[in-house]
Structures are given as C-alpha cells and as structure tokens.
Amino acid sequence: MKILVTGANGLLGQHLVKLLLEKGFTVIATGKGEERMHPEGWGDQYEYHSLDITDATDIATVFTRVQPDVVVHAAAMTQVDECELNSEKCERVNVAATSQVLVDAEMYSSHFIYVSTDFVFDGEQGNYVEEDELKPVSYYGFTKMQAEAITETSTIPWAIVRTCLVYGNTLEGTRSNIITWVKSSLEQGKAIKVVSDQWRTPTYVEDLAKGILLIIEKKATGIYHISGKDLLTPYDIAMQTADLFHLDKSLMEKVDASTFNQPGRRPPKTGFVIEKARKELGFEPLSFGEGLRRMFAMG
Ligand SMILES: NC(=O)c1ccc[n+]([C@@H]2O[C@H](COP(=O)([O-])OP(=O)(O)OC[C@H]3O[C@@H](n4cnc5c(N)ncnc54)[C@H](OP(=O)(O)O)[C@@H]3O)[C@@H](O)[C@H]2O)c1
C-alpha cells in the first residue's frame, strides 16, 4: 500500500513517516523544500518529494507519479498568530491547497485523511466530542474548519483527525515547545509566567501517529478525536515538567492568558473526549507523565 504524507518535515509528519515505514508500508513523504528527516537506513520503501501544496502543478506531478492509496494531509500553516496577521497566506495554505490536494486524491480514489485541530471549537465548554458545534475564535481555526467542510463533501473515503496540543521532539533534534521552554528556563534559574486558565488534552506525537495508523489499517472514515487523556493547563504541564527534572517550581508564576497580548485568540478550554477512537479504533494514548518521560527517553 502506498501512503503519501504532506507536511512530512513537520513534527507529526516525521513521526508518522517513521511509524508507517516500521509497519512495512511504502511511504512517499512530501514537504516544502529540502528533506529534514535524515532517513538513513529507511530503505527503498521510502521516497521524498519536495512539494509546495500551494502549487497545483507540483501536486499533480507528484500524484501522477505516485498514485497513492492513502493520503495523509498534515501540511498546514500552524502558527496561530501568523495566520491572524497574514490571513491571505493562511487561507491559501490551509484552505485552497487542501482543496487542491483533495482534487488530486479523488483522481486516484485514495483514502484521504485530513489532520485538524481543537481550535475549530470556541473553548467555552471543553471536553469536546466529534459532533459538537464548530465555532473557531481565530483565523487559523476558521481555515481548519473550512478545510474540514471541503473534506466532508468529497466522494472518496475520508477521515478527519482532530488533535490537540501536540508535543514531542522532531527526529532531527529538539524543537521548542512549552515543555522545552519550561525546562531550559528553570535550568537557567529564570523566572517565568505560565498560563493557568487554558485547558487542553496534550497529545504525545507518537500517539497521534499511532491513531492515524489505526485509521489507515481499519480504513476508517468520519471524524475522530485523537489526543491525550489528561485535561491540563499550561501551568499543570509546567509543574509536571519541573517535577520530572527536580527544578525550582518557585520560579513559576501562575498568570491568566490575558497577560499575553497575542494577535490570535486561543480557545480557553478545549480537550477531547476520545471514546469514539477508543471504541472504534482501539486507540489508547499514554498519560501526560508517560509521554513526558518518553519524550526525554526516560522510560
Ligand atoms: N502541533 C499542534 O499542537 C497541533 C494541534 C492541533 C492540530 N495540529 C495539526 O496537525 C498537523 C501537523 O502539525 P504539526 O504539529 O506537525 O505542525 P508543523 O510542525 O508546523 O508541520 C506542518 C508542516 O506543514 C508544512 N507546510 C507549510 N506550508 C506548506 C506548503 N505550502 N507546502 C507544503 N508544506 C507546507 C510546514 O513546512 P515548513 O516546516 O517548511 O514550514 C511543516 O513542515 C497540522 O495540520 C496542524 O494544523 C497541530
């Protein structure tokens, strides 16, 4: 089975490509520009194509050559503030390009899997199920909602995977996220302000890749919430990180999200109910503590 992954240089893309190869699939990784994965020893089941998804000709060329059985569309403009400030580019990458990738997937009747976000919800309620009303509060969330709607109109088998606050390291090394920021700040003895009025179910990147693998293996269609199982605030995440590395928690100050003046609004309380994925896919994520230790190869 041939699986094409867009956004393969990204955090999810890298782990997904690795997992799919370990499971014996043929993987066509695509990303903007040069490959960033260093795939030594990945064998001839793996190939990489530079593919900018805003270029329709590029997409058609790659799809004609590959004719994929499955497409995992993970590429997106993911920075919430940048999307707010550059809405035209955000629309082009997240909506128009998704539409184009889908058109090409339809030519080969591929199983199309679109990766979406908890930011399609307004965050007033929290613990969202798949059927809850979509009401994004940021332009990023709005474009992801639009791309979901385009996916849902397709005539080929489609699945939408919504996920939430993905953490982990990229394969080429560490990448900055809330965990690495807390760890390095406290290690340097720096005082930090951490938000305590936003809630998420943080998702270990390998769990997200496993959830997508299950969808591929079961040829599942429809919407799935794939995330971790613990509802936590950034402050909770920071406390667990400090505990794991025996760092000085007194350097952390609890603050409201309104302390930071960010261009893109964040939904206050998201987090997912993952019962559908558990029941239908057999998905079971790590706890946040387990994911944290895994991220630092501590068990
Ligand atoms: N990370 C999270 O917390 C989170 C939460 C909810 C949902 N998601 C969704 O999960 C998916 C994967 O996200 P991620 O965490 O892996 O984010 P990421 O690391 O930012 O990966 C996104 C990838 O898309 C690529 N991309 C951007 N514009 C492109 C274009 N025009 N053509 C081709 N590729 C392009 C980026 O390339 P460059 O690296 O070259 O810029 C990047 O490698 C996204 O759809 C995102 O919306 C993520």
PDBQT file of the ligand as one rigid body, heavy atoms in Angstrom, charges set to zero:
ROOT
HETATM    1  N1  LIG A 301       1.132  20.962  16.812  1.00  0.00    +0.000 N 
HETATM    2  C1  LIG A 301      -0.054  21.039  17.379  1.00  0.00    +0.000 C 
HETATM    3  O1  LIG A 301      -0.158  21.322  18.594  1.00  0.00    +0.000 OA
HETATM    4  C2  LIG A 301      -1.315  20.783  16.593  1.00  0.00    +0.000 A 
HETATM    5  C3  LIG A 301      -2.541  20.832  17.269  1.00  0.00    +0.000 A 
HETATM    6  C4  LIG A 301      -3.704  20.593  16.540  1.00  0.00    +0.000 A 
HETATM    7  C5  LIG A 301      -3.638  20.309  15.190  1.00  0.00    +0.000 A 
HETATM    8  N2  LIG A 301      -2.440  20.291  14.556  1.00  0.00    +0.000 N 
HETATM    9  C6  LIG A 301      -2.435  19.988  13.116  1.00  0.00    +0.000 C 
HETATM   10  O2  LIG A 301      -1.577  18.895  12.892  1.00  0.00    +0.000 OA
HETATM   11  C7  LIG A 301      -0.975  18.995  11.586  1.00  0.00    +0.000 C 
HETATM   12  C8  LIG A 301       0.519  18.761  11.723  1.00  0.00    +0.000 C 
HETATM   13  O3  LIG A 301       1.051  19.800  12.518  1.00  0.00    +0.000 OA
HETATM   14  P1  LIG A 301       2.498  19.761  13.170  1.00  0.00    +0.000 P 
HETATM   15  O4  LIG A 301       2.346  19.852  14.622  1.00  0.00    +0.000 OA
HETATM   16  O5  LIG A 301       3.292  18.655  12.596  1.00  0.00    +0.000 OA
HETATM   17  O6  LIG A 301       2.983  21.184  12.672  1.00  0.00    +0.000 OA
HETATM   18  P2  LIG A 301       4.283  21.628  11.895  1.00  0.00    +0.000 P 
HETATM   19  O7  LIG A 301       5.455  21.016  12.535  1.00  0.00    +0.000 OA
HETATM   20  O8  LIG A 301       4.178  23.095  11.764  1.00  0.00    +0.000 OA
HETATM   21  O9  LIG A 301       4.084  20.935  10.473  1.00  0.00    +0.000 OA
HETATM   22  C9  LIG A 301       3.356  21.496   9.429  1.00  0.00    +0.000 C 
HETATM   23  C10 LIG A 301       4.174  21.291   8.176  1.00  0.00    +0.000 C 
HETATM   24  O10 LIG A 301       3.451  21.853   7.078  1.00  0.00    +0.000 OA
HETATM   25  C11 LIG A 301       4.420  22.382   6.210  1.00  0.00    +0.000 C 
HETATM   26  N3  LIG A 301       3.902  23.366   5.270  1.00  0.00    +0.000 N 
HETATM   27  C12 LIG A 301       3.514  24.648   5.499  1.00  0.00    +0.000 A 
HETATM   28  N4  LIG A 301       3.193  25.248   4.350  1.00  0.00    +0.000 NA
HETATM   29  C13 LIG A 301       3.388  24.337   3.364  1.00  0.00    +0.000 A 
HETATM   30  C14 LIG A 301       3.265  24.361   1.958  1.00  0.00    +0.000 A 
HETATM   31  N5  LIG A 301       2.865  25.466   1.317  1.00  0.00    +0.000 N 
HETATM   32  N6  LIG A 301       3.580  23.248   1.252  1.00  0.00    +0.000 NA
HETATM   33  C15 LIG A 301       3.998  22.136   1.883  1.00  0.00    +0.000 A 
HETATM   34  N7  LIG A 301       4.149  22.043   3.214  1.00  0.00    +0.000 NA
HETATM   35  C16 LIG A 301       3.853  23.130   3.947  1.00  0.00    +0.000 A 
HETATM   36  C17 LIG A 301       5.446  23.024   7.115  1.00  0.00    +0.000 C 
HETATM   37  O11 LIG A 301       6.641  23.192   6.388  1.00  0.00    +0.000 OA
HETATM   38  P3  LIG A 301       7.873  24.037   6.990  1.00  0.00    +0.000 P 
HETATM   39  O12 LIG A 301       8.322  23.247   8.179  1.00  0.00    +0.000 OA
HETATM   40  O13 LIG A 301       8.852  24.028   5.892  1.00  0.00    +0.000 OA
HETATM   41  O14 LIG A 301       7.312  25.367   7.355  1.00  0.00    +0.000 OA
HETATM   42  C18 LIG A 301       5.538  21.993   8.232  1.00  0.00    +0.000 C 
HETATM   43  O15 LIG A 301       6.574  21.071   7.988  1.00  0.00    +0.000 OA
HETATM   44  C19 LIG A 301      -1.364  20.362  11.052  1.00  0.00    +0.000 C 
HETATM   45  O16 LIG A 301      -2.391  20.207  10.102  1.00  0.00    +0.000 OA
HETATM   46  C20 LIG A 301      -1.886  21.117  12.269  1.00  0.00    +0.000 C 
HETATM   47  O17 LIG A 301      -2.881  22.046  11.902  1.00  0.00    +0.000 OA
HETATM   48  C21 LIG A 301      -1.283  20.509  15.232  1.00  0.00    +0.000 A 
ENDROOT
TORSDOF 0
